[in-house]
Amino acid sequence: MKSDVCTLSHDSADLYRILDEVEKTAQYNRLDKKETGRLRLLAEELIGMIPELLEFGSGTFWTESDGKTYELHVSLTPAETMNSERREKLLAVSSSGKNAAAVGIMNKIRIAAELMMLDYAEVSAEIPLACEFYNMGMTTMPMSLENSWSLNAYRVQAKKEKTEAWDELEKSIIANIADDVLVGIQGKRVDIIVKKTF
């Protein structure tokens, strides 16, 4: 089942429509209180990163469910004029040699989406430190996305290395609740899909 599609804007009322759609989906599928709370928590995590992503394009949100499997979808369409402006911002962030903006899993997911909204090949050559976590999560997962970053692929690499990336994952709400988070390119859109099976 696919929910209504919400058009996203900077208006907080639009962002909180995401929670309404999640609640409707949970109610329709008769999720219990704990399951509803977890799905809502995943949606709240998404809401936190959407305003920054909308600075550079437009977006939509919807949920999909199939039995006990749920997906939260954010689809972003980059604005034609944002590339050089955002590239400058990303370069400024990493000029110290450390990408402070890439602290925390949700920020990493947001930056993965931003890199896909830009010309990734050109940006990654200019700011390799910002792309280290991105490369750790790259996957060739068989899905409709042309190029994708997966939280699960990132988790596997972080576990092997047992660095601060692993510590960050252990403390992350989304990493502990979601089965996976995919960020990928589909045509001219960037899609973020949060997956959870109860």
ABEGO torsion letter per residue (X at the ends): XBBBBBBBBABAAAAAAAAAAAAAAAAAAGBBAAAAAAAAAAAAAAAAAAAAAAAAEBBBBBBBBBEABBBBBBBBBBBAAAAAAAAAAAAAAAAAGBBAAABEAAAAAAAAAAAAABBAAAAAAABAAAAAAAAAABBABBBABABBBBAAAAAAAAAAAGBAAAAAAAABAAAAABABBBBBBBEABBBBBBBBBX
